[in-house]
Amino acid sequence: MTVHVIDHPLLKHKLTYLRMQETTTDNFRRLVREIAAMLAYEVTRDLATESIAITTPVATTRAPVIAGKKLCLVSILRAGNGMLDGMIDLLPGARVGHIGLYRDPATLEPVEYYVKLPEDIGERLVIVVDPMLATGNSALAALSRLKGAGVTSMKLVNLLAAPEGLRAVQAAHPDVPITVAAVDERLNEHGYIVPGLGDAGDRIFGTK
Ligand code: URA
Protein backbone atom coordinates (compact mmCIF):
# COMPACT_ATOMS: atom_id res chain seq x y z
CA MET A 1 0.00 0.00 0.00
CA THR A 2 1.09 3.55 -0.63
CA VAL A 3 0.42 6.42 1.77
CA HIS A 4 1.00 9.90 0.38
CA VAL A 5 1.28 12.51 3.14
CA ILE A 6 1.15 15.85 1.38
CA ASP A 7 3.98 18.07 2.47
CA HIS A 8 3.03 21.63 1.48
CA PRO A 9 3.26 24.78 3.63
CA LEU A 10 -0.07 26.16 2.43
CA LEU A 11 -1.86 22.93 3.24
CA LYS A 12 -0.17 22.65 6.65
CA HIS A 13 -1.18 26.23 7.47
CA LYS A 14 -4.81 25.63 6.54
CA LEU A 15 -4.88 22.35 8.48
CA THR A 16 -3.67 24.11 11.63
CA TYR A 17 -6.60 26.56 11.46
CA LEU A 18 -8.95 23.65 10.76
CA ARG A 19 -7.82 21.95 13.97
CA MET A 20 -8.43 24.97 16.23
CA GLN A 21 -11.54 24.63 18.34
CA GLU A 22 -12.37 28.33 17.96
CA THR A 23 -12.58 28.06 14.14
CA THR A 24 -16.15 28.95 13.20
CA THR A 25 -18.42 26.76 11.06
CA ASP A 26 -18.14 29.01 8.01
CA ASN A 27 -14.34 29.10 8.20
CA PHE A 28 -14.20 25.36 8.88
CA ARG A 29 -16.25 24.65 5.74
CA ARG A 30 -14.13 26.96 3.64
CA LEU A 31 -10.91 25.38 4.89
CA VAL A 32 -12.19 21.83 4.23
CA ARG A 33 -13.13 22.90 0.70
CA GLU A 34 -9.73 24.48 0.07
CA ILE A 35 -7.78 21.54 1.50
CA ALA A 36 -9.94 19.08 -0.47
CA ALA A 37 -9.08 20.95 -3.68
CA MET A 38 -5.38 20.69 -2.85
CA LEU A 39 -5.77 16.97 -2.17
CA ALA A 40 -7.64 16.58 -5.50
CA TYR A 41 -4.63 18.17 -7.18
CA GLU A 42 -2.28 15.68 -5.50
CA VAL A 43 -4.40 12.54 -5.92
CA THR A 44 -4.66 13.11 -9.67
CA ARG A 45 -0.92 13.66 -10.09
CA ASP A 46 -0.37 10.25 -11.74
CA LEU A 47 -3.31 10.32 -14.17
CA ALA A 48 -2.34 9.42 -17.71
CA THR A 49 -2.45 12.08 -20.42
CA GLU A 50 -2.67 11.91 -24.18
CA SER A 51 -1.70 14.44 -26.79
CA ILE A 52 -4.38 16.07 -28.95
CA ALA A 53 -4.14 18.51 -31.83
CA ILE A 54 -5.24 22.07 -30.99
CA THR A 55 -5.05 25.48 -32.56
CA THR A 56 -4.01 28.45 -30.43
CA PRO A 57 -4.46 32.05 -31.65
CA VAL A 58 -0.85 31.79 -32.80
CA ALA A 59 -0.20 28.28 -34.10
CA THR A 60 -1.34 24.69 -34.48
CA THR A 61 0.25 22.36 -31.92
CA ARG A 62 -0.27 19.22 -29.89
CA ALA A 63 -1.05 19.48 -26.16
CA PRO A 64 -1.89 17.03 -23.34
CA VAL A 65 -5.34 16.21 -21.93
CA ILE A 66 -6.36 13.63 -19.30
CA ALA A 67 -6.72 10.15 -20.79
CA GLY A 68 -7.85 6.79 -19.48
CA LYS A 69 -10.62 5.96 -17.06
CA LYS A 70 -13.22 8.56 -16.19
CA LEU A 71 -13.47 9.60 -12.55
CA CYS A 72 -16.03 9.00 -9.86
CA LEU A 73 -15.87 10.63 -6.45
CA VAL A 74 -17.51 8.66 -3.66
CA SER A 75 -18.40 10.47 -0.46
CA ILE A 76 -18.73 8.56 2.78
CA LEU A 77 -21.68 10.33 4.39
CA ARG A 78 -22.00 12.59 5.96
CA ALA A 79 -18.62 14.23 6.56
CA GLY A 80 -17.33 13.20 3.12
CA ASN A 81 -19.79 15.67 1.57
CA GLY A 82 -17.77 18.51 3.06
CA MET A 83 -14.89 17.54 0.76
CA LEU A 84 -16.94 17.18 -2.43
CA ASP A 85 -17.18 20.85 -3.42
CA GLY A 86 -13.42 21.38 -3.24
CA MET A 87 -12.80 18.22 -5.25
CA ILE A 88 -15.45 19.11 -7.86
CA ASP A 89 -13.90 22.59 -8.22
CA LEU A 90 -10.91 20.82 -9.80
CA LEU A 91 -12.73 17.81 -11.28
CA PRO A 92 -15.97 19.29 -12.61
CA GLY A 93 -16.77 16.33 -14.88
CA ALA A 94 -16.50 13.67 -12.17
CA ARG A 95 -19.55 11.59 -11.30
CA VAL A 96 -20.44 11.37 -7.62
CA GLY A 97 -21.56 8.40 -5.55
CA HIS A 98 -22.63 8.32 -1.90
CA ILE A 99 -22.24 5.67 0.76
CA GLY A 100 -24.07 6.31 4.01
CA LEU A 101 -22.44 4.82 7.07
CA TYR A 102 -22.76 5.81 10.68
CA ARG A 103 -20.59 4.69 13.52
CA ASP A 104 -22.40 2.74 16.20
CA PRO A 105 -21.28 4.73 19.26
CA ALA A 106 -20.96 1.61 21.40
CA THR A 107 -19.11 -0.73 19.03
CA LEU A 108 -17.59 1.93 16.70
CA GLU A 109 -18.60 -0.46 13.88
CA PRO A 110 -20.03 1.07 10.66
CA VAL A 111 -23.72 0.56 9.85
CA GLU A 112 -24.73 1.07 6.17
CA TYR A 113 -27.94 3.07 5.64
CA TYR A 114 -27.66 4.47 2.08
CA VAL A 115 -25.81 3.63 -1.13
CA LYS A 116 -26.20 5.37 -4.50
CA LEU A 117 -23.51 4.85 -7.13
CA PRO A 118 -23.23 5.61 -10.88
CA GLU A 119 -24.27 2.60 -12.98
CA ASP A 120 -20.91 2.48 -14.78
CA ILE A 121 -18.82 2.82 -11.62
CA GLY A 122 -16.92 -0.39 -12.45
CA GLU A 123 -15.35 1.35 -15.45
CA ARG A 124 -14.22 4.41 -13.50
CA LEU A 125 -11.31 5.38 -11.31
CA VAL A 126 -12.96 5.91 -7.93
CA ILE A 127 -11.73 8.48 -5.43
CA VAL A 128 -13.26 7.82 -2.01
CA VAL A 129 -13.41 10.86 0.28
CA ASP A 130 -13.83 10.96 4.04
CA PRO A 131 -12.19 13.64 6.22
CA MET A 132 -11.16 11.31 9.05
CA LEU A 133 -9.49 7.88 8.81
CA ALA A 134 -9.83 6.89 12.47
CA THR A 135 -10.38 3.18 13.24
CA GLY A 136 -10.66 2.60 9.50
CA ASN A 137 -13.94 0.71 9.94
CA SER A 138 -15.99 3.04 7.70
CA ALA A 139 -13.31 3.09 5.00
CA LEU A 140 -13.01 -0.70 5.11
CA ALA A 141 -16.77 -1.10 4.71
CA ALA A 142 -16.94 1.48 1.89
CA LEU A 143 -13.98 0.01 -0.03
CA SER A 144 -15.41 -3.53 0.24
CA ARG A 145 -18.84 -2.29 -0.86
CA LEU A 146 -17.27 -0.59 -3.90
CA LYS A 147 -15.26 -3.66 -4.85
CA GLY A 148 -18.52 -5.61 -4.59
CA ALA A 149 -20.03 -3.12 -7.06
CA GLY A 150 -17.29 -3.95 -9.57
CA VAL A 151 -14.74 -1.20 -8.88
CA THR A 152 -11.19 -2.26 -9.74
CA SER A 153 -9.24 1.00 -9.34
CA MET A 154 -9.67 3.11 -6.25
CA LYS A 155 -7.90 5.74 -4.20
CA LEU A 156 -8.77 6.93 -0.70
CA VAL A 157 -8.42 10.59 0.31
CA ASN A 158 -8.58 11.81 3.92
CA LEU A 159 -7.75 15.03 5.69
CA LEU A 160 -6.40 13.31 8.80
CA ALA A 161 -5.47 9.70 9.50
CA ALA A 162 -4.59 7.76 12.64
CA PRO A 163 -1.87 5.11 12.36
CA GLU A 164 -4.50 2.52 13.41
CA GLY A 165 -6.72 3.39 10.45
CA LEU A 166 -3.84 3.36 7.99
CA ARG A 167 -2.79 -0.09 9.23
CA ALA A 168 -6.35 -1.44 8.95
CA VAL A 169 -6.77 -0.24 5.35
CA GLN A 170 -3.29 -1.45 4.48
CA ALA A 171 -4.08 -4.95 5.77
CA ALA A 172 -7.46 -5.31 4.02
CA HIS A 173 -6.95 -3.25 0.84
CA PRO A 174 -3.24 -3.08 -0.01
CA ASP A 175 -4.21 -2.17 -3.59
CA VAL A 176 -5.81 1.16 -2.54
CA PRO A 177 -3.38 4.09 -2.22
CA ILE A 178 -4.17 6.66 0.47
CA THR A 179 -3.59 10.42 0.20
CA VAL A 180 -3.74 12.41 3.45
CA ALA A 181 -2.95 15.91 4.62
CA ALA A 182 -1.47 14.61 7.91
CA VAL A 183 -1.04 11.47 10.03
CA ASP A 184 -1.78 12.16 13.71
CA GLU A 185 -0.56 10.39 16.86
CA ARG A 186 -3.30 7.96 17.85
CA LEU A 187 -6.95 7.32 18.65
CA ASN A 188 -8.44 8.04 22.04
CA GLU A 189 -10.81 5.72 23.92
CA HIS A 190 -13.81 7.20 22.06
CA GLY A 191 -12.29 6.53 18.63
CA TYR A 192 -11.36 10.19 18.03
CA ILE A 193 -8.10 11.11 16.36
CA VAL A 194 -5.60 12.83 18.72
CA PRO A 195 -4.86 15.72 18.40
CA GLY A 196 -7.27 15.70 15.43
CA LEU A 197 -9.94 18.31 14.90
CA GLY A 198 -12.93 16.84 16.72
CA ASP A 199 -16.01 15.50 14.95
CA ALA A 200 -15.61 16.50 11.31
CA GLY A 201 -19.30 16.06 10.48
CA ASP A 202 -20.45 18.19 13.41
CA ARG A 203 -17.93 20.90 12.58
CA ILE A 204 -18.79 20.96 8.83
CA PHE A 205 -22.53 21.03 9.40
CA GLY A 206 -22.59 22.97 12.68
CA THR A 207 -24.60 20.30 14.47
CA LYS A 208 -22.89 20.69 17.85
N1 URA B 1 -14.50 10.93 13.07
C1 URA B 1 -14.37 12.24 13.32
O1 URA B 1 -15.16 13.06 12.85
N2 URA B 1 -13.35 12.65 14.12
C2 URA B 1 -12.45 11.79 14.64
O2 URA B 1 -11.54 12.22 15.34
C3 URA B 1 -12.62 10.41 14.36
C4 URA B 1 -13.64 10.01 13.58
Residues whose N, C-alpha, C, O or C-beta is under 5 A from the ligand:
A	BS01	URA	M132 A134 G191 Y192 I193 G196 G198 D199 A200 G201
